[in-house]
Amino acid sequence: MSRSASLRGVSATRPSVRDSLSKTVTRARTRGVVEVATALRTQARQSLWSTNELKLLVRDAPGPLQERPDVRFREATALDARLYADQIGTDSERTFLARLSDSTRCYVVEAEGGLLHASWVTTLRAWTSEIQAFMAPPPGDAYVYESFTRSDTRGRGIYPFALNGICAALAAQGAGRAWVGVEATNEPSVRAIGKAGFAEGFTLRFRRRLGVVQIRGVTGPLEEEGRGFLSRMAHR
Ligand SMILES: CC(C)(COP(=O)(O)OP(=O)(O)OC[C@H]1O[C@@H](n2cnc3c(N)ncnc32)[C@H](O)[C@@H]1OP(=O)(O)O)[C@@H](O)C(=O)NCCC(=O)NCCS
């Protein structure tokens, strides 16, 4: 499975056809038509027939805050909509604004050249297209998803730095733990999440047959909590 097929297209409400179109146009403008067409082809193939694993990693929110001289971490606001669409490109201005709420926030890492990274965080639920369901963290915890580092700035530890900042922000908001979901085949992401102090929680095995998702099982040190995620999982 390709890296671009990592957790994508997630939101507190299931994206409408208009939302998906608007995101696809923004992505094509930011990353080029060829990259987006390749990603769409991979998605279509995988939704027809594939088997995969979603890893859920977890860490306590409170922890030492990292500082870096070259980049800054902050929460994004509605004023960032245009910048987000132009430089991150995983959402259009409209879908970016529609997603922001008290329970669903966006955090960014920036430098002089603009936005380098964005991650979304919810205390409520996030639509996860791989399993065609909403993932909801346990009460009091938060779920980090749809993380993206601009391709020209990858490999500089920006994602672990963002995760560290997110955990500090969550601790200040009183959250207990942060969870991150990642497809097992997305090695760069698994490595980055490990560097930010996250440890294995549980693994969700699933397969797609002609577009229908079947959950095949939950394993791992926190598999009991994994079953809790499954029981909270909603499909609409
Ligand atoms: C996954 C992702 C967010 C990591 O961001 P990052 O800021 O580059 O994170 P890091 O700098 O810690 O690099 C993580 C790993 O990426 C790999 N990497 C290093 N340089 C790279 C480059 N130029 N291009 C791609 N991957 C690179 C390395 O394996 C690195 O781990 P290592 O430093 O232990 O060798 C980024 O690759 C990305 O946006 N990918 C596409 C979207 C995605 O998969 N999101 C994750 C959803 S859970």
The ligand as an SDF file (V2000), in Angstrom:
LIG
                    3D

 48 50  0  0  0  0  0  0  0  0999 V2000
    4.1990   10.4650    7.7140 C   0  0  0  0  0  0  0  0  0  0  0  0
    4.6690   11.9010    7.6790 C   0  0  0  0  0  0  0  0  0  0  0  0
    3.5930   12.7940    8.3550 C   0  0  0  0  0  0  0  0  0  0  0  0
    5.9930   11.9930    8.4830 C   0  0  0  0  0  0  0  0  0  0  0  0
    6.3290   13.3640    8.6110 O   0  0  0  0  0  0  0  0  0  0  0  0
    7.8420   13.8920    8.8280 P   0  0  0  0  0  0  0  0  0  0  0  0
    7.6930   15.2810    9.3380 O   0  0  0  0  0  0  0  0  0  0  0  0
    8.6410   13.6810    7.6130 O   0  0  0  0  0  0  0  0  0  0  0  0
    8.3720   12.9130    9.9780 O   0  0  0  0  0  0  0  0  0  0  0  0
    9.9260   12.5520   10.3000 P   0  0  0  0  0  0  0  0  0  0  0  0
   10.8110   13.6720    9.9070 O   0  0  0  0  0  0  0  0  0  0  0  0
    9.9710   12.0620   11.7000 O   0  0  0  0  0  0  0  0  0  0  0  0
   10.2450   11.3400    9.3250 O   0  0  0  0  0  0  0  0  0  0  0  0
    9.6340   10.0660    9.5480 C   0  0  0  0  0  0  0  0  0  0  0  0
   10.2380    9.0460    8.6170 C   0  0  0  0  0  0  0  0  0  0  0  0
    9.9840    9.4190    7.2570 O   0  0  0  0  0  0  0  0  0  0  0  0
   11.0500    8.8730    6.4350 C   0  0  0  0  0  0  0  0  0  0  0  0
   11.6740    9.9710    5.6650 N   0  0  0  0  0  0  0  0  0  0  0  0
   12.8140   10.6420    5.9120 C   0  0  0  0  0  0  0  0  0  0  0  0
   13.0460   11.5560    4.9300 N   0  0  0  0  0  0  0  0  0  0  0  0
   12.0280   11.4670    4.0700 C   0  0  0  0  0  0  0  0  0  0  0  0
   11.6940   12.1640    2.8730 C   0  0  0  0  0  0  0  0  0  0  0  0
   12.4780   13.1070    2.3790 N   0  0  0  0  0  0  0  0  0  0  0  0
   10.5270   11.8220    2.2480 N   0  0  0  0  0  0  0  0  0  0  0  0
    9.7350   10.8720    2.7350 C   0  0  0  0  0  0  0  0  0  0  0  0
    9.9840   10.1780    3.9000 N   0  0  0  0  0  0  0  0  0  0  0  0
   11.1210   10.4770    4.5400 C   0  0  0  0  0  0  0  0  0  0  0  0
   12.0410    8.2430    7.3520 C   0  0  0  0  0  0  0  0  0  0  0  0
   11.7430    6.8660    7.4230 O   0  0  0  0  0  0  0  0  0  0  0  0
   11.7490    8.9180    8.6700 C   0  0  0  0  0  0  0  0  0  0  0  0
   12.0990    8.1430    9.7960 O   0  0  0  0  0  0  0  0  0  0  0  0
   13.6400    8.1850   10.3350 P   0  0  0  0  0  0  0  0  0  0  0  0
   13.9770    9.6280   10.5440 O   0  0  0  0  0  0  0  0  0  0  0  0
   13.5820    7.4220   11.6180 O   0  0  0  0  0  0  0  0  0  0  0  0
   14.4700    7.5450    9.2780 O   0  0  0  0  0  0  0  0  0  0  0  0
    4.9460   12.3870    6.2260 C   0  0  0  0  0  0  0  0  0  0  0  0
    5.7760   11.4390    5.5870 O   0  0  0  0  0  0  0  0  0  0  0  0
    3.6620   12.5520    5.4040 C   0  0  0  0  0  0  0  0  0  0  0  0
    3.0340   13.6130    5.4390 O   0  0  0  0  0  0  0  0  0  0  0  0
    3.2480   11.5040    4.6780 N   0  0  0  0  0  0  0  0  0  0  0  0
    2.0150   11.5420    3.8430 C   0  0  0  0  0  0  0  0  0  0  0  0
    0.7460   11.5570    4.7080 C   0  0  0  0  0  0  0  0  0  0  0  0
    0.7730   10.5090    5.7940 C   0  0  0  0  0  0  0  0  0  0  0  0
    1.1610    9.3670    5.5790 O   0  0  0  0  0  0  0  0  0  0  0  0
    0.3280   10.9120    7.0070 N   0  0  0  0  0  0  0  0  0  0  0  0
    0.3440   10.0770    8.1960 C   0  0  0  0  0  0  0  0  0  0  0  0
   -1.0220    9.6720    8.5770 C   0  0  0  0  0  0  0  0  0  0  0  0
   -0.9920    8.7150   10.0810 S   0  0  0  0  0  0  0  0  0  0  0  0
  1  2  1  0
  2  3  1  0
  2  4  1  0
  2 36  1  0
  4  5  1  0
  5  6  1  0
  6  7  2  0
  6  8  1  0
  6  9  1  0
  9 10  1  0
 10 11  2  0
 10 12  1  0
 10 13  1  0
 13 14  1  0
 14 15  1  0
 15 16  1  0
 15 30  1  0
 16 17  1  0
 17 18  1  0
 17 28  1  0
 18 19  1  0
 18 27  1  0
 19 20  2  0
 20 21  1  0
 21 22  1  0
 21 27  2  0
 22 23  1  0
 22 24  2  0
 24 25  1  0
 25 26  2  0
 26 27  1  0
 28 29  1  0
 28 30  1  0
 30 31  1  0
 31 32  1  0
 32 33  2  0
 32 34  1  0
 32 35  1  0
 36 37  1  0
 36 38  1  0
 38 39  2  0
 38 40  1  0
 40 41  1  0
 41 42  1  0
 42 43  1  0
 43 44  2  0
 43 45  1  0
 45 46  1  0
 46 47  1  0
 47 48  1  0
M  END
$$$$
